[in-house]
Amino acid sequence: MDKLPSLEKKAYLAIVVKDNALWAHLAYVDYSDGVQYILSDYTDISHLRRRLDDYLFMENFWREYFSLLEKNLGWQMFKSLDKDLNRLIPFKDENYGLSGIKVLVDDDQDFLTNIFQSLSQFSHDITVRVMDTPHMRKLVGKFSESMGYKTLIYMDLDINSFEIYKVDRGTDEKKSDNKVPSGYRYSEISQQWGSEIGLIDSIKDRRLGAFLASDIDKANLQNNWANLILHPVDVLQDNNLKDILRSFTTVQLLSLLTDHKDKLAGLGESSTAIVIGGKIPKLLGKKTTLLSIIDGLELYGNFDVIWDSNSEILAYGISASEGVKSSDIVIGKNEIISGITKVTIPELKSKKAINKVIFSGSIKSQDFDTEKIIILGDTFELIDIRNEQNKVICEGEFENNVYIPSLTSQRISFVSSPKGIKYDKLLIDSRLRPIIYGTDRYKNKLKINKWLNAD
C-alpha cells in the first residue's frame, strides 16, 4: 500500500520572525524508519533593527541569512538561478533539499512590509504568513483540541509587548479542518509600547516599588532599565536587572488582570494550560517567570504550563495538532514541547499551616528509586521530574489544612511519558494568600529569596 503523502519522508523549514529575532526550525521525518527530529537556529537582529528599513540592506539580508543557516544546520536549501533569484532545492534526503519553507512574521514586527518584499525578491518558493489574531486563534484552538485542554492560553511575553490569546472550548464542540475551529470562545488581550521612550518611562510606575527587592537607587534603576531596552541581551547576568524585570512583568500582568478580569478570571478551575513564549521567560528563567505570572494574574488551582521559549509551538503547533491532515509536515507534539510544568496552588485554611506539612507524595519509575516529596506550608517549591526511558508516576495527597477548589479530592496524580506527554517539573505554591509583598525592599528581598531559593 502506498503511503499517505503527508507520511512520506520530508524535511520542512519554518522560520518565526518576532521581537527582532529569527527562530529557524528544520523538521525532518521518516516514518518508515521511525525517525523525526528538529534542528534549530536562533539569530538576534535587534542590533540591526534601526537598519531594517534600508532597502539595500534588506535586499541582501536573506541571501546572507540562508547561506549562514545552511552552514549552521548542515543542510543544502537553495540554489541560485542568477544573482537575484533563488530556487528551493527539492527534497531528496537528509541534509539535501526541502519539501517546503514557511516564514511566519509577527504582526508587531518592525518593517513588516519590507520583510515581505525582500523575501519575495530573494525567492518565490517561500510562503510568508502573518501571525495575526486569526492565525493565533487557529493555533490555540487546534492546539487545545489536540492536547485535550478545555481552556488554553498562549502568553507571548516580550519586554515591549504582552500578548495573550485565550480559547475556551465548550461542551458543544465544533471543528474545522483548515480554518479557525468554530464554536469556541476566543479572546485577546494586548499591552504594547509604541516607542522605546514610552517603554523606558514605564519603569517610573509607582507600583513597581511595591515588588522590587533589589537595593538600587532611582537613578541607577532607570539607567539599567534604559540600557536593557536600548541594548537587548539574551542572557541577564545582573541580579538587579532580573529583579527589575520580574517586578515590571508582575506589574504589567496585574494591570491586564485589572482591565480584563472577565477574560482572565477562573484560570485553573478546570482543564487549563498556559503556553508561555517570548523573551521574558528566557531572561528570567522558569521559576521566576512562574512567580511573576502567578502573582500578576492572581492564579490559583491546578493547571499545566507549557514552555515555548524557542518558538517551536509558534512554528509547528498547528501542523502538530492537525496530524495527518497537515498540509506541510506531520510532526509529533512531543518534538515541539520540551517539557510541561504541573502547577498546583493550594489555599492554606489558616496561618497554623505555615511551616507544617501540607503535602506528601512520591515520584516513581522503573528507572530510579522512588523519590519522596514533602511540602511545607507557605513555600514556593519547584521539583524536578526525571524522564529517562520508562513512564514516571507522580502522586501525592494534601493534608486537611489546605483546600484546592479545582480538585475533587485532596489527591493529585499524573503520568509523565518520555514518548508522550512529558512533565519535567512540579510546582507547588503553598504561600499564604493573599500574597502580600513587604512594606519595603528589604522585606521583599527576604520573601523573594525564600520563595525562589526554596529548593
C-alpha positions as a Python dict, from the first residue, in 0.01 Angstrom:
ca = {
    (1, 'M'): (0, 0, 0),
    (2, 'D'): (127, 346, -87),
    (3, 'K'): (196, 585, 196),
    (4, 'L'): (-17, 889, 256),
    (5, 'P'): (161, 1192, 104),
    (6, 'S'): (179, 1353, 448),
    (7, 'L'): (362, 1048, 589),
    (8, 'E'): (633, 1038, 324),
    (9, 'K'): (989, 1124, 417),
    (10, 'K'): (1010, 1503, 436),
    (11, 'A'): (1211, 1800, 552),
    (12, 'Y'): (1037, 2130, 618),
    (13, 'L'): (1172, 2464, 736),
    (14, 'A'): (966, 2707, 945),
    (15, 'I'): (1108, 3044, 1047),
    (16, 'V'): (945, 3266, 1309),
    (17, 'V'): (1028, 3637, 1291),
    (18, 'K'): (935, 3825, 1608),
    (19, 'D'): (1079, 4065, 1861),
    (20, 'N'): (1369, 4145, 1626),
    (21, 'A'): (1487, 3784, 1618),
    (22, 'L'): (1462, 3486, 1384),
    (23, 'W'): (1386, 3136, 1509),
    (24, 'A'): (1453, 2871, 1244),
    (25, 'H'): (1327, 2515, 1295),
    (26, 'L'): (1401, 2249, 1033),
    (27, 'A'): (1181, 1943, 1088),
    (28, 'Y'): (1279, 1608, 938),
    (29, 'V'): (1055, 1299, 944),
    (30, 'D'): (1097, 947, 809),
    (31, 'Y'): (815, 736, 947),
    (32, 'S'): (935, 423, 769),
    (33, 'D'): (1244, 426, 993),
    (34, 'G'): (1071, 587, 1291),
    (35, 'V'): (1288, 898, 1274),
    (36, 'Q'): (1181, 1255, 1343),
    (37, 'Y'): (1375, 1549, 1479),
    (38, 'I'): (1404, 1927, 1465),
    (39, 'L'): (1722, 2126, 1401),
    (40, 'S'): (1706, 2481, 1536),
    (41, 'D'): (1890, 2808, 1493),
    (42, 'Y'): (1848, 3148, 1658),
    (43, 'T'): (1955, 3482, 1510),
    (44, 'D'): (1928, 3809, 1701),
    (45, 'I'): (1880, 4108, 1471),
    (46, 'S'): (1800, 4365, 1740),
    (47, 'H'): (2133, 4539, 1678),
    (48, 'L'): (2024, 4586, 1316),
    (49, 'R'): (1669, 4696, 1383),
    (50, 'R'): (1739, 5060, 1302),
    (51, 'R'): (1858, 4947, 958),
    (52, 'L'): (1566, 4722, 873),
    (53, 'D'): (1409, 4998, 666),
    (54, 'D'): (1722, 5019, 449),
    (55, 'Y'): (1622, 4875, 111),
    (56, 'L'): (1978, 4783, 14),
    (57, 'F'): (2029, 4606, 345),
    (58, 'M'): (1709, 4403, 309),
    (59, 'E'): (1793, 4308, -49),
    (60, 'N'): (2099, 4115, 67),
    (61, 'F'): (1986, 4015, 412),
    (62, 'W'): (1808, 3690, 324),
    (63, 'R'): (2088, 3573, 95),
    (64, 'E'): (2337, 3614, 379),
    (65, 'Y'): (2098, 3468, 634),
    (66, 'F'): (2014, 3150, 441),
    (67, 'S'): (2377, 3098, 344),
    (68, 'L'): (2475, 3104, 711),
    (69, 'L'): (2175, 2891, 808),
    (70, 'E'): (2277, 2620, 560),
    (71, 'K'): (2620, 2606, 723),
    (72, 'N'): (2487, 2608, 1079),
    (73, 'L'): (2237, 2328, 1015),
    (74, 'G'): (2449, 2138, 763),
    (75, 'W'): (2164, 2133, 512),
    (76, 'Q'): (2153, 2249, 150),
    (77, 'M'): (1838, 2451, 83),
    (78, 'F'): (1870, 2693, -211),
    (79, 'K'): (2033, 2717, -550),
    (80, 'S'): (2083, 3044, -737),
    (81, 'L'): (1933, 3085, -1083),
    (82, 'D'): (2104, 3419, -1118),
    (83, 'K'): (2237, 3684, -885),
    (84, 'D'): (1888, 3797, -782),
    (85, 'L'): (1655, 3494, -769),
    (86, 'N'): (1694, 3171, -572),
    (87, 'R'): (1501, 2844, -600),
    (88, 'L'): (1434, 2592, -328),
    (89, 'I'): (1621, 2264, -378),
    (90, 'P'): (1358, 1985, -394),
    (91, 'F'): (1389, 1744, -102),
    (92, 'K'): (1581, 1424, -171),
    (93, 'D'): (1724, 1307, 160),
    (94, 'E'): (1869, 1418, 490),
    (95, 'N'): (2087, 1727, 456),
    (96, 'Y'): (1977, 1791, 98),
    (97, 'G'): (1671, 1985, -11),
    (98, 'L'): (1342, 2088, 149),
    (99, 'S'): (980, 1989, 96),
    (100, 'G'): (877, 2345, 172),
    (101, 'I'): (958, 2659, 366),
    (102, 'K'): (735, 2897, 557),
    (103, 'V'): (821, 3227, 724),
    (104, 'L'): (583, 3338, 1000),
    (105, 'V'): (611, 3707, 1083),
    (106, 'D'): (467, 3858, 1400),
    (107, 'D'): (221, 4133, 1313),
    (108, 'D'): (406, 4360, 1560),
    (109, 'Q'): (745, 4312, 1394),
    (110, 'D'): (904, 4634, 1266),
    (111, 'F'): (907, 4697, 891),
    (112, 'L'): (666, 4415, 813),
    (113, 'T'): (613, 4528, 452),
    (114, 'N'): (985, 4537, 376),
    (115, 'I'): (1029, 4186, 513),
    (116, 'F'): (757, 4058, 279),
    (117, 'Q'): (902, 4237, -22),
    (118, 'S'): (1259, 4130, 42),
    (119, 'L'): (1160, 3763, 85),
    (120, 'S'): (975, 3776, -246),
    (121, 'Q'): (1281, 3926, -413),
    (122, 'F'): (1503, 3654, -270),
    (123, 'S'): (1284, 3357, -374),
    (124, 'H'): (932, 3288, -498),
    (125, 'D'): (934, 2947, -324),
    (126, 'I'): (892, 3087, 27),
    (127, 'T'): (546, 3101, 182),
    (128, 'V'): (504, 3404, 408),
    (129, 'R'): (230, 3434, 670),
    (130, 'V'): (147, 3695, 932),
    (131, 'M'): (92, 3580, 1289),
    (132, 'D'): (-216, 3795, 1338),
    (133, 'T'): (-526, 3734, 1550),
    (134, 'P'): (-692, 3481, 1312),
    (135, 'H'): (-367, 3285, 1293),
    (136, 'M'): (-326, 3278, 1672),
    (137, 'R'): (-690, 3177, 1718),
    (138, 'K'): (-631, 2886, 1485),
    (139, 'L'): (-320, 2791, 1682),
    (140, 'V'): (-476, 2798, 2029),
    (141, 'G'): (-798, 2637, 1904),
    (142, 'K'): (-631, 2343, 1733),
    (143, 'F'): (-361, 2303, 1998),
    (144, 'S'): (-619, 2288, 2277),
    (145, 'E'): (-812, 2024, 2081),
    (146, 'S'): (-512, 1802, 2024),
    (147, 'M'): (-383, 1835, 2382),
    (148, 'G'): (-726, 1786, 2538),
    (149, 'Y'): (-746, 2110, 2740),
    (150, 'K'): (-1078, 2291, 2785),
    (151, 'T'): (-905, 2626, 2833),
    (152, 'L'): (-576, 2720, 2673),
    (153, 'I'): (-386, 3047, 2682),
    (154, 'Y'): (-84, 3149, 2477),
    (155, 'M'): (108, 3425, 2656),
    (156, 'D'): (367, 3598, 2438),
    (157, 'L'): (575, 3797, 2685),
    (158, 'D'): (824, 4032, 2525),
    (159, 'I'): (951, 4339, 2706),
    (160, 'N'): (789, 4578, 2458),
    (161, 'S'): (460, 4388, 2427),
    (162, 'F'): (242, 4147, 2623),
    (163, 'E'): (4, 3943, 2406),
    (164, 'I'): (-246, 3694, 2548),
    (165, 'Y'): (-462, 3467, 2331),
    (166, 'K'): (-725, 3253, 2501),
    (167, 'V'): (-967, 2984, 2390),
    (168, 'D'): (-1246, 2826, 2595),
    (169, 'R'): (-1386, 2508, 2446),
    (170, 'G'): (-1746, 2445, 2548),
    (171, 'T'): (-1932, 2116, 2556),
    (172, 'D'): (-2083, 2168, 2210),
    (173, 'E'): (-1755, 2141, 2028),
    (174, 'K'): (-1723, 2202, 1657),
    (175, 'K'): (-1412, 2152, 1449),
    (176, 'S'): (-1293, 2294, 1120),
    (177, 'D'): (-1021, 2111, 932),
    (178, 'N'): (-845, 2403, 768),
    (179, 'K'): (-977, 2713, 941),
    (180, 'V'): (-1014, 2852, 1290),
    (181, 'P'): (-1208, 2595, 1497),
    (182, 'S'): (-1561, 2731, 1539),
    (183, 'G'): (-1798, 2707, 1831),
    (184, 'Y'): (-1530, 2811, 2081),
    (185, 'R'): (-1494, 3134, 2280),
    (186, 'Y'): (-1186, 3332, 2183),
    (187, 'S'): (-1045, 3642, 2348),
    (188, 'E'): (-731, 3850, 2308),
    (189, 'I'): (-552, 4092, 2537),
    (190, 'S'): (-270, 4321, 2433),
    (191, 'Q'): (-36, 4562, 2610),
    (192, 'Q'): (211, 4738, 2382),
    (193, 'W'): (454, 5027, 2399),
    (194, 'G'): (467, 5228, 2081),
    (195, 'S'): (815, 5367, 2137),
    (196, 'E'): (1134, 5296, 2328),
    (197, 'I'): (1091, 5621, 2520),
    (198, 'G'): (749, 5514, 2644),
    (199, 'L'): (885, 5175, 2746),
    (200, 'I'): (1177, 5332, 2929),
    (201, 'D'): (942, 5571, 3111),
    (202, 'S'): (718, 5282, 3217),
    (203, 'I'): (971, 5198, 3486),
    (204, 'K'): (860, 5514, 3670),
    (205, 'D'): (532, 5344, 3759),
    (206, 'R'): (498, 5384, 4137),
    (207, 'R'): (355, 5035, 4171),
    (208, 'L'): (692, 4892, 4072),
    (209, 'G'): (838, 4984, 4409),
    (210, 'A'): (592, 4755, 4586),
    (211, 'F'): (750, 4450, 4419),
    (212, 'L'): (1119, 4544, 4400),
    (213, 'A'): (1364, 4357, 4620),
    (214, 'S'): (1697, 4494, 4496),
    (215, 'D'): (1874, 4772, 4683),
    (216, 'I'): (1920, 5012, 4393),
    (217, 'D'): (1866, 5387, 4383),
    (218, 'K'): (1625, 5555, 4145),
    (219, 'A'): (1890, 5688, 3905),
    (220, 'N'): (2064, 5351, 3865),
    (221, 'L'): (1731, 5175, 3830),
    (222, 'Q'): (1629, 5398, 3540),
    (223, 'N'): (1974, 5378, 3377),
    (224, 'N'): (1989, 4999, 3400),
    (225, 'W'): (1639, 4966, 3258),
    (226, 'A'): (1712, 5208, 2972),
    (227, 'N'): (2027, 5014, 2881),
    (228, 'L'): (1829, 4690, 2867),
    (229, 'I'): (1573, 4848, 2634),
    (230, 'L'): (1828, 5015, 2406),
    (231, 'H'): (2076, 4726, 2409),
    (232, 'P'): (1879, 4399, 2436),
    (233, 'V'): (2053, 4085, 2561),
    (234, 'D'): (1971, 3715, 2552),
    (235, 'V'): (2109, 3640, 2900),
    (236, 'L'): (2069, 3851, 3214),
    (237, 'Q'): (2371, 3830, 3445),
    (238, 'D'): (2284, 4132, 3659),
    (239, 'N'): (2065, 4032, 3955),
    (240, 'N'): (1936, 4387, 3992),
    (241, 'L'): (1813, 4384, 3631),
    (242, 'K'): (1649, 4045, 3686),
    (243, 'D'): (1466, 4186, 3985),
    (244, 'I'): (1358, 4495, 3789),
    (245, 'L'): (1229, 4278, 3504),
    (246, 'R'): (1046, 4047, 3745),
    (247, 'S'): (877, 4346, 3910),
    (248, 'F'): (796, 4504, 3574),
    (249, 'T'): (639, 4180, 3448),
    (250, 'T'): (429, 4140, 3762),
    (251, 'V'): (301, 4498, 3746),
    (252, 'Q'): (207, 4474, 3378),
    (253, 'L'): (20, 4147, 3432),
    (254, 'L'): (-164, 4300, 3728),
    (255, 'S'): (-272, 4585, 3501),
    (256, 'L'): (-401, 4339, 3241),
    (257, 'L'): (-590, 4148, 3510),
    (258, 'T'): (-748, 4469, 3641),
    (259, 'D'): (-856, 4578, 3293),
    (260, 'H'): (-968, 4233, 3168),
    (261, 'K'): (-1098, 4038, 3466),
    (262, 'D'): (-1381, 3899, 3256),
    (263, 'K'): (-1129, 3732, 3025),
    (264, 'L'): (-875, 3618, 3284),
    (265, 'A'): (-1097, 3510, 3573),
    (266, 'G'): (-1124, 3146, 3674),
    (267, 'L'): (-796, 3019, 3533),
    (268, 'G'): (-705, 2690, 3698),
    (269, 'E'): (-1061, 2594, 3783),
    (270, 'S'): (-1084, 2327, 3512),
    (271, 'S'): (-862, 2161, 3250),
    (272, 'T'): (-630, 2454, 3178),
    (273, 'A'): (-296, 2501, 3005),
    (274, 'I'): (-89, 2818, 2980),
    (275, 'V'): (166, 2826, 2698),
    (276, 'I'): (439, 3079, 2774),
    (277, 'G'): (656, 3223, 2498),
    (278, 'G'): (853, 3538, 2434),
    (279, 'K'): (1183, 3676, 2557),
    (280, 'I'): (1095, 3746, 2920),
    (281, 'P'): (1081, 3375, 3021),
    (282, 'K'): (1426, 3323, 2867),
    (283, 'L'): (1567, 3615, 3065),
    (284, 'L'): (1402, 3532, 3398),
    (285, 'G'): (1407, 3153, 3394),
    (286, 'K'): (1116, 2924, 3468),
    (287, 'K'): (1077, 2966, 3842),
    (288, 'T'): (1093, 3346, 3846),
    (289, 'T'): (861, 3365, 3545),
    (290, 'L'): (608, 3142, 3723),
    (291, 'L'): (629, 3363, 4032),
    (292, 'S'): (554, 3675, 3826),
    (293, 'I'): (267, 3515, 3634),
    (294, 'I'): (103, 3361, 3940),
    (295, 'D'): (121, 3686, 4137),
    (296, 'G'): (45, 3914, 3843),
    (297, 'L'): (-265, 3722, 3730),
    (298, 'E'): (-354, 3606, 4084),
    (299, 'L'): (-370, 3245, 3970),
    (300, 'Y'): (-485, 2955, 4183),
    (301, 'G'): (-597, 2596, 4144),
    (302, 'N'): (-438, 2332, 3923),
    (303, 'F'): (-306, 2382, 3568),
    (304, 'D'): (-25, 2297, 3325),
    (305, 'V'): (239, 2535, 3192),
    (306, 'I'): (392, 2460, 2851),
    (307, 'W'): (709, 2648, 2763),
    (308, 'D'): (768, 2787, 2413),
    (309, 'S'): (1088, 2981, 2473),
    (310, 'N'): (1227, 2886, 2131),
    (311, 'S'): (901, 2948, 1937),
    (312, 'E'): (868, 2584, 1828),
    (313, 'I'): (496, 2582, 1908),
    (314, 'L'): (453, 2902, 1707),
    (315, 'A'): (636, 2733, 1420),
    (316, 'Y'): (471, 2389, 1424),
    (317, 'G'): (184, 2399, 1673),
    (318, 'I'): (-85, 2394, 1402),
    (319, 'S'): (91, 2124, 1199),
    (320, 'A'): (142, 1901, 1504),
    (321, 'S'): (-223, 1946, 1602),
    (322, 'E'): (-359, 1863, 1256),
    (323, 'G'): (-162, 1539, 1234),
    (324, 'V'): (-201, 1358, 901),
    (325, 'K'): (-424, 1641, 778),
    (326, 'S'): (-133, 1885, 795),
    (327, 'S'): (-51, 2043, 459),
    (328, 'D'): (321, 2093, 531),
    (329, 'I'): (463, 1818, 755),
    (330, 'V'): (340, 1566, 1012),
    (331, 'I'): (543, 1622, 1328),
    (332, 'G'): (472, 1484, 1674),
    (333, 'K'): (373, 1720, 1955),
    (334, 'N'): (647, 1569, 2168),
    (335, 'E'): (902, 1717, 1927),
    (336, 'I'): (785, 2074, 1988),
    (337, 'I'): (712, 2051, 2362),
    (338, 'S'): (1030, 2044, 2566),
    (339, 'G'): (854, 1968, 2893),
    (340, 'I'): (542, 2061, 3088),
    (341, 'T'): (532, 2210, 3437),
    (342, 'K'): (245, 2087, 3654),
    (343, 'V'): (135, 2374, 3879),
    (344, 'T'): (-74, 2323, 4192),
    (345, 'I'): (-170, 2615, 4417),
    (346, 'P'): (-338, 2506, 4740),
    (347, 'E'): (-504, 2752, 4975),
    (348, 'L'): (-396, 2734, 5337),
    (349, 'K'): (-700, 2726, 5563),
    (350, 'S'): (-522, 2919, 5837),
    (351, 'K'): (-184, 3055, 5941),
    (352, 'K'): (-141, 2744, 6154),
    (353, 'A'): (-44, 2558, 5836),
    (354, 'I'): (268, 2773, 5790),
    (355, 'N'): (581, 2554, 5813),
    (356, 'K'): (362, 2247, 5869),
    (357, 'V'): (346, 1956, 5625),
    (358, 'I'): (69, 2026, 5375),
    (359, 'F'): (158, 1771, 5106),
    (360, 'S'): (334, 1436, 5090),
    (361, 'G'): (389, 1238, 4772),
    (362, 'S'): (631, 1045, 4558),
    (363, 'I'): (786, 1019, 4212),
    (364, 'K'): (810, 658, 4090),
    (365, 'S'): (969, 498, 3786),
    (366, 'Q'): (1142, 175, 3691),
    (367, 'D'): (1445, 386, 3603),
    (368, 'F'): (1526, 507, 3955),
    (369, 'D'): (1446, 462, 4323),
    (370, 'T'): (1125, 621, 4450),
    (371, 'E'): (1172, 987, 4540),
    (372, 'K'): (971, 1126, 4830),
    (373, 'I'): (813, 1471, 4822),
    (374, 'I'): (736, 1670, 5138),
    (375, 'I'): (598, 2024, 5107),
    (376, 'L'): (556, 2269, 5394),
    (377, 'G'): (302, 2548, 5415),
    (378, 'D'): (399, 2896, 5289),
    (379, 'T'): (663, 2779, 5040),
    (380, 'F'): (716, 2800, 4664),
    (381, 'E'): (883, 2478, 4553),
    (382, 'L'): (976, 2367, 4201),
    (383, 'I'): (1054, 1995, 4186),
    (384, 'D'): (1242, 1828, 3901),
    (385, 'I'): (1089, 1518, 3740),
    (386, 'R'): (1344, 1290, 3576),
    (387, 'N'): (1239, 1141, 3244),
    (388, 'E'): (1456, 858, 3116),
    (389, 'Q'): (1321, 550, 2935),
    (390, 'N'): (1009, 447, 3125),
    (391, 'K'): (699, 628, 3244),
    (392, 'V'): (710, 833, 3562),
    (393, 'I'): (419, 837, 3807),
    (394, 'C'): (379, 1143, 4029),
    (395, 'E'): (119, 1125, 4303),
    (396, 'G'): (52, 1262, 4645),
    (397, 'E'): (-206, 1386, 4891),
    (398, 'F'): (-272, 1720, 5054),
    (399, 'E'): (-340, 1742, 5425),
    (400, 'N'): (-669, 1870, 5566),
    (401, 'N'): (-508, 2208, 5642),
    (402, 'V'): (-531, 2313, 5276),
    (403, 'Y'): (-803, 2350, 5014),
    (404, 'I'): (-789, 2334, 4633),
    (405, 'P'): (-1117, 2432, 4464),
    (406, 'S'): (-1026, 2270, 4131),
    (407, 'L'): (-962, 1924, 4280),
    (408, 'T'): (-1246, 1684, 4356),
    (409, 'S'): (-1030, 1520, 4622),
    (410, 'Q'): (-717, 1607, 4815),
    (411, 'R'): (-503, 1398, 4581),
    (412, 'I'): (-306, 1471, 4267),
    (413, 'S'): (-179, 1206, 4029),
    (414, 'F'): (-33, 1232, 3681),
    (415, 'V'): (190, 1032, 3449),
    (416, 'S'): (488, 1160, 3254),
    (417, 'S'): (587, 964, 2946),
    (418, 'P'): (917, 1032, 2764),
    (419, 'K'): (749, 929, 2438),
    (420, 'G'): (419, 1103, 2509),
    (421, 'I'): (313, 1391, 2734),
    (422, 'K'): (626, 1471, 2931),
    (423, 'Y'): (616, 1657, 3263),
    (424, 'D'): (960, 1768, 3374),
    (425, 'K'): (870, 1984, 3673),
    (426, 'L'): (611, 2009, 3950),
    (427, 'L'): (545, 2344, 4118),
    (428, 'I'): (355, 2354, 4446),
    (429, 'D'): (286, 2711, 4556),
    (430, 'S'): (165, 2691, 4915),
    (431, 'R'): (221, 3056, 5007),
    (432, 'L'): (-33, 3212, 5240),
    (433, 'R'): (-300, 3402, 5047),
    (434, 'P'): (-344, 3684, 4975),
    (435, 'I'): (15, 3733, 4864),
    (436, 'I'): (149, 4041, 5040),
    (437, 'Y'): (483, 4182, 4940),
    (438, 'G'): (684, 4365, 5204),
    (439, 'T'): (638, 4726, 5302),
    (440, 'D'): (997, 4792, 5194),
    (441, 'R'): (1258, 4638, 4966),
    (442, 'Y'): (1442, 4461, 5246),
    (443, 'K'): (1131, 4268, 5346),
    (444, 'N'): (1062, 4194, 4980),
    (445, 'K'): (1417, 4061, 4946),
    (446, 'L'): (1365, 3821, 5236),
    (447, 'K'): (1042, 3691, 5085),
    (448, 'I'): (1172, 3663, 4729),
    (449, 'N'): (1483, 3479, 4848),
    (450, 'K'): (1267, 3237, 5046),
    (451, 'W'): (1036, 3171, 4750),
    (452, 'L'): (1297, 3141, 4476),
    (453, 'N'): (1558, 2953, 4679),
    (454, 'A'): (1319, 2709, 4846),
    (455, 'D'): (1461, 2412, 4658),
}
